[in-house]
Amino acid sequence: MSNSRQHPQRDHHGDDEDLRSPVIAVAHDRPETFEVPPHEHFRAQLVYASEGVMRVQTEKATWIVPPPQAVWVPPSVTHSVINESAVAFRALYLHPGIVKNLHNECCVVNVPTLLKELILYVTDKGEIASNLQAKIILLIPELLATLEPEPLQLPLPCDRRLKVICNALMDNPGDGRTLKDWTGKVGASERTLERHFRRELGMSFLNWRQHLRLMTAIKLLSDGFSVTNVAYELGYASASAFIAMFRNKIGLPPRRYVKNRHDVDKENN
C-alpha cells in the first residue's frame, strides 16, 4: 500500500439540507492512509469509529478519537479527519433543526452502549421500517444531549512561532527540547513564547506538551503498545514517571484504563 494519503471526493452527506432526513447514517471502512481534508457541513456530525483511531482537527484544536469515543462537530465548523490506523468509520449527520440544544463547539464524548448499537444498526442494517426508523431518529439526539464532553482537547495556536513548535511536537511527541531550546529556531525569547502559550492556548508550554503526550498515549495504548514502550516513545525517563502522569490526568493507571476499554468493547460487542 502506498504511504500517500488517500483523499475522498468532495461529496458529503452533511451537505444535505432536507429536513425529511433529520439523521443520515454513513458507514465506510477506511485504510490507514485515508484523510478527509478541511471541509464543513450544513449538518452537525458525530464522528465515530467502531474500530481504529482517528484524529479530528480544526483551526483551534485537535482530538485523538479511539473507541469507544466520538467527536461532536457542530454545523458549519471547518474540520479535517485523519486516520491514525485502519478505521471502521461510522458517522451520523444531524439536521441543525434537531440539535439546537446540543454542544455548540467541537468536543469528545464517550459513546455509551445503547448509542453505539443505534449507530451500528442504522449504518449497517440498510433499510429500516419507517416506524422503527422514526423512533430511533427521535432517540439519537436525546441520547447525545445526555453526554458530557471529555477533557481530551488539544488547543492549536495561530501565532507563527508557536505553530513551528507545536507542529514539530505533534510529529514527535517525545521531543524533549525545552522552551529555551526553541528560542533560536523561532526567533523569540523564552519569556515571550511562554506568555503566548498561556495567552493563546490557555496553558504553559510544559502543560501543552504533557497534554499532547497524554492524547498520543491513549492512541498508542489503544493500538496495543505496552505501557513501557509508550513511556519511552513519549520521552519519559521511566515507565513509572509516565504512569504517574497518566494517573494524575485520567484518574486511572494505563493498564487499568486499557482493561476498562476492553471491558466496554466486550459489552458493546
C-alpha positions in Angstrom: 0.0 0.0 0.0 1.2 3.5 -0.8 2.2 5.8 2.1 0.5 8.7 0.4 -2.8 9.8 1.9 -6.0 8.9 0.1 -8.5 11.8 -0.2 -12.2 11.3 -0.7 -14.2 13.1 -3.3 -15.9 16.2 -2.0 -19.3 14.7 -1.7 -20.6 14.9 1.9 -23.8 13.7 3.3 -23.6 16.6 5.7 -24.4 19.0 2.9 -28.0 17.6 2.7 -30.4 20.3 3.9 -33.6 18.2 3.6 -35.4 18.0 7.0 -37.2 14.9 5.8 -33.9 13.1 6.7 -33.2 14.5 10.1 -30.4 12.0 10.7 -28.2 10.5 8.0 -26.1 7.5 8.9 -22.9 6.7 6.9 -20.5 3.7 7.1 -17.1 3.4 5.4 -14.1 1.1 6.1 -11.1 3.3 5.5 -7.4 2.4 5.2 -4.7 3.9 7.5 -3.7 6.3 4.8 -7.1 7.9 4.5 -7.6 11.6 5.1 -10.6 14.0 4.7 -9.1 17.5 4.1 -10.6 20.6 5.8 -14.3 21.0 5.0 -17.6 21.9 6.7 -21.2 20.6 6.7 -24.6 22.2 6.8 -25.4 19.4 9.3 -23.8 18.6 12.6 -21.7 15.4 12.6 -20.9 12.7 15.2 -17.6 11.3 14.0 -17.2 7.8 15.3 -15.2 4.6 14.6 -16.3 1.2 15.8 -12.7 0.1 15.2 -9.5 2.1 14.8 -8.3 5.5 15.8 -8.9 8.9 14.1 -7.7 12.4 14.6 -10.2 15.3 14.1 -8.7 18.7 13.7 -10.0 22.3 13.4 -8.1 25.6 13.2 -8.4 25.8 17.0 -7.8 22.3 18.3 -7.2 18.6 17.6 -8.7 15.5 19.1 -7.5 11.9 19.1 -10.5 9.6 18.9 -10.2 5.9 19.9 -13.2 3.6 20.5 -15.5 4.0 22.4 -15.4 7.8 22.0 -16.5 10.1 19.3 -16.1 13.8 18.3 -19.1 16.0 18.1 -18.8 18.6 15.3 -21.5 21.3 15.2 -22.8 22.6 11.9 -20.6 24.9 9.7 -17.4 24.1 11.6 -14.4 23.6 9.3 -12.6 20.3 10.2 -10.5 17.5 8.9 -10.4 13.8 9.7 -7.2 11.9 9.5 -6.9 8.2 10.2 -4.2 7.1 12.7 -4.9 3.4 11.8 -7.3 1.5 9.6 -10.8 2.6 10.6 -14.4 1.3 10.6 -15.8 4.8 10.1 -19.4 5.2 11.3 -20.9 8.7 11.3 -24.2 10.5 12.0 -25.1 13.7 10.2 -27.9 15.6 12.1 -30.0 18.4 10.7 -29.4 21.7 12.6 -33.1 21.8 13.4 -32.8 18.9 15.8 -29.5 19.8 17.5 -30.3 23.3 18.8 -29.8 22.2 22.4 -26.6 20.2 21.9 -23.0 21.4 22.2 -22.1 24.4 20.1 -18.4 23.6 20.0 -16.4 20.5 19.0 -15.8 18.1 21.8 -15.0 14.5 22.6 -17.8 12.4 24.1 -17.9 8.8 25.4 -20.3 6.6 23.3 -22.5 4.5 25.6 -23.5 1.0 24.6 -27.1 2.0 23.6 -25.9 4.8 21.3 -23.2 2.6 19.7 -25.8 -0.1 19.0 -28.1 2.5 17.4 -25.3 3.9 15.3 -24.3 0.4 14.1 -27.9 -0.5 13.5 -28.7 2.4 11.3 -25.4 2.3 9.4 -25.1 -1.4 8.9 -28.6 -2.7 8.6 -29.6 -0.9 5.4 -33.4 -0.2 5.0 -35.3 0.2 8.3 -39.1 0.1 8.7 -40.3 3.6 8.7 -42.0 3.5 12.2 -38.8 1.9 13.8 -36.6 4.5 12.0 -38.7 7.3 13.3 -38.3 6.1 16.9 -34.5 5.6 16.5 -34.1 9.1 15.0 -36.0 10.7 17.9 -33.9 8.8 20.4 -30.4 9.6 19.0 -30.4 13.4 19.7 -31.9 12.7 23.1 -29.0 10.4 23.9 -26.5 12.9 22.6 -27.9 15.6 24.8 -27.0 13.5 27.9 -23.3 13.1 27.0 -20.8 15.3 28.8 -17.6 16.5 27.0 -14.4 14.7 27.9 -11.2 16.7 28.6 -9.3 15.4 25.6 -9.0 18.6 23.5 -5.6 19.9 22.5 -5.7 23.6 21.5 -3.7 24.7 18.5 -2.0 28.1 18.1 -2.4 30.8 15.4 1.0 32.5 16.3 3.6 31.6 13.6 6.3 30.9 16.2 4.1 28.6 18.3 3.0 26.8 15.2 6.6 25.8 14.5 6.9 24.4 18.0 3.6 22.7 18.2 3.8 21.1 14.7 7.2 19.7 15.5 5.9 18.2 18.8 2.9 16.7 17.1 5.3 15.0 14.6 7.4 13.8 17.5 5.7 14.0 21.0 8.8 12.5 22.6 10.8 15.6 21.7 12.4 16.7 25.0 13.6 20.1 24.0 12.8 22.9 26.5 11.2 26.1 25.5 14.6 27.8 25.8 15.9 25.3 23.2 13.3 26.6 20.8 14.1 30.3 21.1 16.8 30.4 18.4 14.8 28.4 15.9 11.6 30.6 16.1 13.3 34.0 16.9 11.6 34.8 20.2 12.7 34.8 23.9 11.6 32.1 26.3 9.5 34.6 28.2 7.7 35.8 25.1 7.0 32.2 24.0 5.7 31.2 27.4 3.5 34.3 27.5 2.0 33.4 24.1 1.4 29.8 25.2 -0.6 30.9 28.2 -2.4 33.7 26.4 -3.3 31.9 23.2 -3.6 28.3 24.4 -4.6 28.8 28.0 -1.7 26.7 29.4 2.0 26.6 29.7 4.3 25.1 27.2 5.0 22.1 29.5 1.3 21.5 30.2 0.6 21.7 26.4 3.3 19.1 25.7 2.1 16.9 28.5 -1.5 17.0 27.2 -0.2 16.1 23.7 1.7 13.2 25.2 -1.5 12.1 27.0 -3.5 12.1 23.9 -0.8 10.2 22.0 -0.5 7.7 24.8 -4.3 6.9 24.5 -3.8 6.3 20.8 -0.8 4.1 21.3 -2.4 2.1 24.2 -5.5 1.6 22.0 -3.2 0.2 19.3 -1.8 -2.4 21.7 1.5 -0.9 22.6 2.8 -1.8 26.1 3.0 0.8 28.9 6.8 0.6 28.8 7.0 1.2 25.1 4.6 4.1 25.2 6.6 5.7 28.1 9.8 5.6 26.1 8.2 6.6 22.9 6.9 9.7 24.5 10.2 10.7 26.1 9.7 9.7 29.7 12.8 8.5 31.6 10.9 5.6 33.1 7.6 3.8 32.9 6.8 4.9 36.5 7.1 8.6 35.5 4.7 8.0 32.6 2.2 6.1 34.8 2.2 8.9 37.4 1.4 11.5 34.7 -1.3 9.3 33.2 -2.9 8.5 36.6 -2.9 12.2 37.5 -4.7 13.3 34.3 -7.0 10.3 33.7 -7.6 9.1 37.2 -6.5 5.6 36.4 -3.2 3.9 35.7 -2.6 3.0 32.0 -3.2 -0.8 32.4 -6.5 -0.2 34.2 -7.5 2.3 31.6 -6.8 -0.2 28.8 -8.7 -3.0 30.7 -11.7 -0.8 31.2 -11.8 0.0 27.5 -11.5 -3.7 26.6 -14.3 -4.5 29.0 -16.5 -1.8 27.4 -15.7 -3.1 23.9 -16.7 -6.6 25.0 -20.0 -5.3 26.4 -20.7 -3.4 23.2 -20.0 -6.5 21.1 
